[in-house]
């Protein structure tokens, strides 16, 4: 696994099922861009983006490539298949209760 701020990349085996290349108005996506939870700055990684028949989003990184962000050190992502996960800051029940009372 690779983590940069609130983005986690999980290494996965090469998918066996059908894949659909994710496209936008300009054509196939050539990267991942996820806005951070706190500041709106984006995590960026040049990769091919696919959706699986099961509804997962996967990235294929053809060669070692840095994941960048304005507020974090670059993280080198090895070549291969990855599943991106956007993490959220955990706020426990005790903290939420205090916030409602204060």
N, CA and C atoms as an extended XYZ file, in Angstrom:
306
Properties=species:S:1:pos:R:3:atomname:S:1:resname:S:1:resid:I:1 pbc="F F F"
N         0.840       -1.186        0.000 N   UNK     1
C         0.000        0.000        0.000 CA  UNK     1
C         0.881        1.245        0.000 C   UNK     1
N         0.335        2.269       -0.596 N   UNK     2
C         1.015        3.562       -0.632 CA  UNK     2
C         0.018        4.600       -0.145 C   UNK     2
N         0.480        5.474        0.738 N   UNK     3
C        -0.411        6.501        1.271 CA  UNK     3
C         0.231        7.863        1.080 C   UNK     3
N        -0.590        8.828        0.673 N   UNK     4
C        -0.183       10.223        0.604 CA  UNK     4
C        -1.367       11.031        1.116 C   UNK     4
N        -1.226       11.580        2.318 N   UNK     5
C        -2.341       12.325        2.901 CA  UNK     5
C        -3.558       11.443        3.042 C   UNK     5
N        -4.687       11.876        2.478 N   UNK     6
C        -5.924       11.103        2.623 CA  UNK     6
C        -6.192       10.185        1.434 C   UNK     6
N        -5.159        9.913        0.609 N   UNK     7
C        -5.306        8.979       -0.508 CA  UNK     7
C        -4.449        7.747       -0.241 C   UNK     7
N        -5.071        6.591       -0.377 N   UNK     8
C        -4.395        5.308       -0.205 CA  UNK     8
C        -4.478        4.562       -1.526 C   UNK     8
N        -3.364        3.994       -1.962 N   UNK     9
C        -3.351        3.131       -3.141 CA  UNK     9
C        -3.076        1.710       -2.680 C   UNK     9
N        -3.978        0.797       -3.027 N   UNK    10
C        -3.807       -0.617       -2.701 CA  UNK    10
C        -3.363       -1.342       -3.961 C   UNK    10
N        -2.261       -2.079       -3.865 N   UNK    11
C        -1.805       -2.857       -5.019 CA  UNK    11
C        -2.767       -4.024       -5.214 C   UNK    11
N        -3.150       -4.268       -6.459 N   UNK    12
C        -4.051       -5.369       -6.774 CA  UNK    12
C        -3.445       -6.194       -7.910 C   UNK    12
N        -3.893       -7.440       -8.002 N   UNK    13
C        -3.464       -8.307       -9.104 CA  UNK    13
C        -4.073       -7.789      -10.404 C   UNK    13
N        -3.431       -8.120      -11.506 N   UNK    14
C        -3.972       -7.732      -12.812 CA  UNK    14
C        -5.392       -8.274      -12.923 C   UNK    14
N        -6.356       -7.428      -13.264 N   UNK    15
C        -7.750       -7.866      -13.319 CA  UNK    15
C        -7.975       -8.901      -14.416 C   UNK    15
N        -8.830       -9.876      -14.088 N   UNK    16
C        -9.117      -10.948      -15.040 CA  UNK    16
C       -10.375      -10.663      -15.859 C   UNK    16
N       -11.290       -9.881      -15.317 N   UNK    17
C       -12.561       -9.622      -15.996 CA  UNK    17
C       -12.474       -8.492      -16.994 C   UNK    17
N       -13.640       -8.110      -17.481 N   UNK    18
C       -13.739       -7.040      -18.471 CA  UNK    18
C       -13.481       -5.682      -17.824 C   UNK    18
N       -12.714       -4.848      -18.518 N   UNK    19
C       -12.409       -3.500      -18.057 CA  UNK    19
C       -12.943       -2.492      -19.054 C   UNK    19
N       -13.329       -1.322      -18.537 N   UNK    20
C       -13.785       -0.226      -19.386 CA  UNK    20
C       -12.921        0.980      -19.078 C   UNK    20
N       -12.231        1.487      -20.091 N   UNK    21
C       -11.400        2.670      -19.915 CA  UNK    21
C       -12.304        3.853      -19.603 C   UNK    21
N       -11.994        4.597      -18.570 N   UNK    22
C       -12.792        5.750      -18.163 CA  UNK    22
C       -12.451        6.928      -19.068 C   UNK    22
N       -13.490        7.570      -19.596 N   UNK    23
C       -13.307        8.699      -20.512 CA  UNK    23
C       -14.062        9.914      -19.993 C   UNK    23
N       -13.621       11.065      -20.438 N   UNK    24
C       -14.383       12.294      -20.232 CA  UNK    24
C       -14.535       12.964      -21.597 C   UNK    24
N       -14.873       14.206      -21.635 N   UNK    25
C       -15.115       14.883      -22.919 CA  UNK    25
C       -13.869       14.936      -23.808 C   UNK    25
N       -12.680       14.862      -23.201 N   UNK    26
C       -11.445       14.947      -23.977 CA  UNK    26
C       -10.924       13.574      -24.417 C   UNK    26
N       -11.535       12.490      -23.968 N   UNK    27
C       -11.060       11.154      -24.324 CA  UNK    27
C       -10.701       10.349      -23.082 C   UNK    27
N        -9.932        9.268      -23.245 N   UNK    28
C        -9.587        8.420      -22.100 CA  UNK    28
C        -8.818        9.192      -21.034 C   UNK    28
N        -9.169        8.953      -19.761 N   UNK    29
C        -8.453        9.611      -18.667 CA  UNK    29
C        -7.033        9.076      -18.607 C   UNK    29
N        -6.104        9.991      -18.426 N   UNK    30
C        -4.702        9.611      -18.339 CA  UNK    30
C        -4.148        9.890      -16.955 C   UNK    30
N        -5.023        9.936      -15.981 N   UNK    31
C        -4.526       10.185      -14.642 CA  UNK    31
C        -5.615       10.226      -13.607 C   UNK    31
N        -5.161       10.243      -12.384 N   UNK    32
C        -6.029       10.314      -11.214 CA  UNK    32
C        -5.877       11.699      -10.612 C   UNK    32
N        -6.980       12.308      -10.239 N   UNK    33
C        -6.953       13.568       -9.515 CA  UNK    33
C        -8.008       13.497       -8.433 C   UNK    33
N        -7.570       13.546       -7.175 N   UNK    34
C        -8.487       13.480       -6.040 CA  UNK    34
C        -8.233       14.701       -5.175 C   UNK    34
N        -9.274       15.496       -4.955 N   UNK    35
C        -9.136       16.668       -4.087 CA  UNK    35
C        -9.022       16.224       -2.647 C   UNK    35
N        -8.133       16.893       -1.910 N   UNK    36
C        -7.958       16.608       -0.490 CA  UNK    36
C        -9.172       17.051        0.306 C   UNK    36
N        -9.371       16.397        1.436 N   UNK    37
C       -10.536       16.647        2.283 CA  UNK    37
C       -10.503       18.031        2.931 C   UNK    37
N        -9.331       18.504        3.335 N   UNK    38
C        -9.241       19.730        4.116 CA  UNK    38
C        -9.030       20.989        3.275 C   UNK    38
N        -8.090       20.961        2.328 N   UNK    39
C        -7.680       22.202        1.660 CA  UNK    39
C        -8.152       22.337        0.226 C   UNK    39
N        -8.615       21.254       -0.379 N   UNK    40
C        -9.011       21.313       -1.773 CA  UNK    40
C        -7.865       21.117       -2.742 C   UNK    40
N        -6.620       21.042       -2.234 N   UNK    41
C        -5.501       20.724       -3.111 CA  UNK    41
C        -5.662       19.293       -3.600 C   UNK    41
N        -5.097       18.984       -4.758 N   UNK    42
C        -5.353       17.687       -5.381 CA  UNK    42
C        -4.136       16.773       -5.359 C   UNK    42
N        -4.413       15.482       -5.172 N   UNK    43
C        -3.436       14.422       -5.357 CA  UNK    43
C        -3.507       14.046       -6.833 C   UNK    43
N        -2.350       13.950       -7.501 N   UNK    44
C        -2.327       13.667       -8.943 CA  UNK    44
C        -1.365       12.530       -9.239 C   UNK    44
N        -1.797       11.636      -10.124 N   UNK    45
C        -0.972       10.509      -10.548 CA  UNK    45
C        -1.268       10.218      -12.010 C   UNK    45
N        -0.237       10.238      -12.850 N   UNK    46
C        -0.401        9.877      -14.255 CA  UNK    46
C        -0.581        8.362      -14.329 C   UNK    46
N        -1.745        7.927      -14.796 N   UNK    47
C        -2.076        6.506      -14.872 CA  UNK    47
C        -3.247        6.325      -15.823 C   UNK    47
N        -3.431        5.105      -16.301 N   UNK    48
C        -4.623        4.783      -17.082 CA  UNK    48
C        -5.718        4.395      -16.089 C   UNK    48
N        -6.910        4.921      -16.288 N   UNK    49
C        -8.011        4.735      -15.342 CA  UNK    49
C        -9.058        3.807      -15.964 C   UNK    49
N        -9.446        2.770      -15.211 N   UNK    50
C       -10.410        1.770      -15.688 CA  UNK    50
C       -11.487        1.539      -14.640 C   UNK    50
N       -12.675        1.160      -15.087 N   UNK    51
C       -13.737        0.652      -14.231 CA  UNK    51
C       -13.900       -0.829      -14.535 C   UNK    51
N       -14.140       -1.621      -13.491 N   UNK    52
C       -14.362       -3.052      -13.675 CA  UNK    52
C       -15.861       -3.319      -13.751 C   UNK    52
N       -16.218       -4.524      -14.184 N   UNK    53
C       -17.631       -4.913      -14.233 CA  UNK    53
C       -18.239       -4.916      -12.836 C   UNK    53
N       -17.416       -5.136      -11.812 N   UNK    54
C       -17.895       -5.151      -10.431 CA  UNK    54
C       -18.048       -3.755       -9.843 C   UNK    54
N       -17.678       -2.719      -10.599 N   UNK    55
C       -17.850       -1.349      -10.128 CA  UNK    55
C       -16.637       -0.755       -9.434 C   UNK    55
N       -15.500       -1.449       -9.458 N   UNK    56
C       -14.276       -0.906       -8.868 CA  UNK    56
C       -13.590        0.019       -9.861 C   UNK    56
N       -12.915        1.017       -9.351 N   UNK    57
C       -12.065        1.870      -10.179 CA  UNK    57
C       -10.630        1.408       -9.954 C   UNK    57
N        -9.910        1.148      -11.043 N   UNK    58
C        -8.524        0.704      -10.971 CA  UNK    58
C        -7.645        1.619      -11.795 C   UNK    58
N        -6.384        1.682      -11.403 N   UNK    59
C        -5.384        2.461      -12.123 CA  UNK    59
C        -4.306        1.527      -12.621 C   UNK    59
N        -3.840        1.760      -13.834 N   UNK    60
C        -2.674        1.049      -14.317 CA  UNK    60
C        -1.554        2.054      -14.497 C   UNK    60
N        -0.458        1.834      -13.781 N   UNK    61
C         0.723        2.687      -13.858 CA  UNK    61
C         1.758        1.916      -14.675 C   UNK    61
N         2.052        2.346      -15.917 N   UNK    62
C         2.932        1.565      -16.783 CA  UNK    62
C         4.414        1.582      -16.385 C   UNK    62
N         4.827        2.615      -15.654 N   UNK    63
C         6.226        2.721      -15.204 CA  UNK    63
C         6.221        3.459      -13.868 C   UNK    63
N         7.271        3.333      -13.054 N   UNK    64
C         7.293        4.076      -11.788 CA  UNK    64
C         7.013        5.556      -12.040 C   UNK    64
N         6.062        6.098      -11.268 N   UNK    65
C         5.565        7.450      -11.505 CA  UNK    65
C         5.295        8.131      -10.164 C   UNK    65
N         5.647        9.414      -10.012 N   UNK    66
C         5.363       10.089       -8.745 CA  UNK    66
C         3.886       10.492       -8.616 C   UNK    66
N         3.336       10.315       -7.409 N   UNK    67
C         2.035       10.895       -7.067 CA  UNK    67
C         2.374       12.225       -6.394 C   UNK    67
N         1.749       13.313       -6.855 N   UNK    68
C         2.103       14.644       -6.368 CA  UNK    68
C         0.944       15.285       -5.610 C   UNK    68
N         1.283       16.244       -4.777 N   UNK    69
C         0.318       17.035       -4.018 CA  UNK    69
C         1.045       18.286       -3.551 C   UNK    69
N         0.346       19.410       -3.505 N   UNK    70
C         0.969       20.679       -3.131 CA  UNK    70
C         1.494       20.694       -1.701 C   UNK    70
N         0.906       19.902       -0.796 N   UNK    71
C         1.267       19.959        0.624 CA  UNK    71
C         1.983       18.717        1.139 C   UNK    71
N         2.255       17.743        0.262 N   UNK    72
C         2.921       16.508        0.677 CA  UNK    72
C         4.135       16.259       -0.201 C   UNK    72
N         5.083       15.489        0.334 N   UNK    73
C         6.214       15.062       -0.485 CA  UNK    73
C         5.694       14.132       -1.583 C   UNK    73
N         6.331       14.191       -2.753 N   UNK    74
C         5.962       13.274       -3.832 CA  UNK    74
C         6.214       11.849       -3.364 C   UNK    74
N         5.354       10.933       -3.807 N   UNK    75
C         5.490        9.520       -3.471 CA  UNK    75
C         5.647        8.752       -4.770 C   UNK    75
N         6.705        7.945       -4.877 N   UNK    76
C         6.943        7.170       -6.085 CA  UNK    76
C         6.033        5.937       -6.084 C   UNK    76
N         5.217        5.790       -7.116 N   UNK    77
C         4.295        4.649       -7.242 CA  UNK    77
C         4.902        3.672       -8.251 C   UNK    77
N         5.192        2.443       -7.825 N   UNK    78
C         5.750        1.452       -8.751 CA  UNK    78
C         4.754        1.096       -9.857 C   UNK    78
N         5.282        0.589      -10.959 N   UNK    79
C         4.435        0.138      -12.064 CA  UNK    79
C         3.516       -0.978      -11.575 C   UNK    79
N         2.314       -1.045      -12.148 N   UNK    80
C         1.371       -2.113      -11.812 CA  UNK    80
C        -0.045       -1.603      -11.684 C   UNK    80
N        -0.899       -2.476      -11.156 N   UNK    81
C        -2.322       -2.177      -10.961 CA  UNK    81
C        -2.563       -1.716       -9.534 C   UNK    81
N        -3.391       -0.670       -9.373 N   UNK    82
C        -3.667       -0.070       -8.070 CA  UNK    82
C        -5.146        0.276       -7.946 C   UNK    82
N        -5.682        0.159       -6.728 N   UNK    83
C        -7.048        0.597       -6.418 CA  UNK    83
C        -6.931        1.836       -5.537 C   UNK    83
N        -7.443        2.997       -5.988 N   UNK    84
C        -7.385        4.203       -5.160 CA  UNK    84
C        -8.505        4.215       -4.119 C   UNK    84
N        -8.155        4.646       -2.915 N   UNK    85
C        -9.131        4.769       -1.829 CA  UNK    85
C        -8.935        6.148       -1.212 C   UNK    85
N       -10.002        6.943       -1.181 N   UNK    86
C        -9.907        8.235       -0.507 CA  UNK    86
C       -10.325        8.033        0.934 C   UNK    86
N        -9.403        8.330        1.839 N   UNK    87
C        -9.669        8.158        3.255 CA  UNK    87
C       -10.225        9.451        3.831 C   UNK    87
N       -10.934        9.325        4.911 N   UNK    88
C       -11.476       10.486        5.619 CA  UNK    88
C       -10.937       10.490        7.037 C   UNK    88
N       -10.819       11.670        7.609 N   UNK    89
C       -10.369       11.776        8.985 CA  UNK    89
C       -11.437       11.180        9.896 C   UNK    89
N       -11.007       10.310       10.825 N   UNK    90
C       -11.925        9.682       11.765 CA  UNK    90
C       -12.225       10.657       12.893 C   UNK    90
N       -13.493       10.843       13.174 N   UNK    91
C       -13.918       11.669       14.297 CA  UNK    91
C       -14.758       10.771       15.193 C   UNK    91
N       -14.215       10.453       16.372 N   UNK    92
C       -14.894        9.552       17.294 CA  UNK    92
C       -16.144       10.167       17.898 C   UNK    92
N       -16.982        9.321       18.505 N   UNK    93
C       -18.247        9.763       19.099 CA  UNK    93
C       -18.020       10.790       20.203 C   UNK    93
N       -16.960       10.606       21.016 N   UNK    94
C       -16.696       11.543       22.110 CA  UNK    94
C       -16.372       12.926       21.557 C   UNK    94
N       -15.618       12.986       20.479 N   UNK    95
C       -15.268       14.276       19.872 CA  UNK    95
C       -16.513       14.928       19.287 C   UNK    95
N       -17.359       14.147       18.594 N   UNK    96
C       -18.587       14.711       18.019 CA  UNK    96
C       -19.494       15.235       19.128 C   UNK    96
N       -19.594       14.513       20.238 N   UNK    97
C       -20.454       14.948       21.348 CA  UNK    97
C       -19.970       16.280       21.915 C   UNK    97
N       -18.657       16.416       22.126 N   UNK    98
C       -18.111       17.665       22.647 CA  UNK    98
C       -18.377       18.803       21.674 C   UNK    98
N       -18.225       18.535       20.388 N   UNK    99
C       -18.412       19.593       19.388 CA  UNK    99
C       -19.852       20.087       19.397 C   UNK    99
N       -20.806       19.207       19.655 N   UNK   100
C       -22.204       19.619       19.680 CA  UNK   100
C       -22.540       20.423       20.934 C   UNK   100
N       -21.806       20.160       22.025 N   UNK   101
C       -22.078       20.833       23.294 CA  UNK   101
C       -21.351       22.177       23.384 C   UNK   101
N       -20.119       22.232       22.892 N   UNK   102
C       -19.296       23.442       23.029 CA  UNK   102
C       -19.872       24.632       22.319 C   UNK   102
